[in-house]
Amino acid sequence: MAETRIDISELKSDGGDVIKELAEFLEEKTKAEVETATNEIIVKGEGKTISKKYLRVLLRKFLHKVELKDYFRVIGGKENTLIVKEKKIAEE
């Protein structure tokens, strides 16, 4: 069983509802088992693995849907890890 971790420690500051929505969104789209831990979401794929690339696309879609795309970006972490990172916004 393959699993991919998504680091959401920075996204958590936006509230628990966003995390719950994200977990439901991922579960619906990937049809995989999605667990929510303290600072991360773990997507466990049964049989076929869910590619990191596909998860990245889903995360971007979700951020766009909840209108947080301007504040967060998705970057690759260590093996099988994606990180939702806050964008550094240039102050004028």
C-alpha positions, -999 to +999 in steps of 0.1 A: +000+000+000+014+033-011+009+065+008+016+101+001+018+127+029+006+163+025+021+187+049-006+212+059+010+228+089+009+263+073-026+258+058-039+250+093-037+286+104-066+292+080-089+271+102-100+234+107-129+237+082-105+241+053-086+209+064-118+189+067-130+202+033-096+193+017-097+158+032-132+152+018-122+167-016-092+144-019-112+113-008-139+121-034-115+126-062-090+098-055-114+072-041-086+064-016-084+063+021-076+098+035-064+103+071-060+136+088-031+138+113-020+168+134+000+186+107-006+164+077-030+145+055-021+110+045-036+096+013-034+058+011-039+043-023-052+007-024-035-013-052-026+013-077-007+043-064-019+078-067+008+098-084+023+128-066+018+148-098-020+141-097-022+150-060-004+183-067-030+191-094-058+183-070-043+204-043-040+233-067-077+229-078-088+228-042-068+260-033-084+277-063-119+265-053-116+279-018-100+310-031-066+305-013-046+301-045-032+336-041-018+328-006-006+293-008+014+271-032+021+234-035+057+223-035+073+188-035+090+177-003+109+146+005+099+113-011+061+109-012+056+143+004+039+174-008+039+207+011+012+234+011+033+265+017+023+300+023+034+324-004+057+352+006+038+383-006+059+413-014+048+442+006+047+476-010 
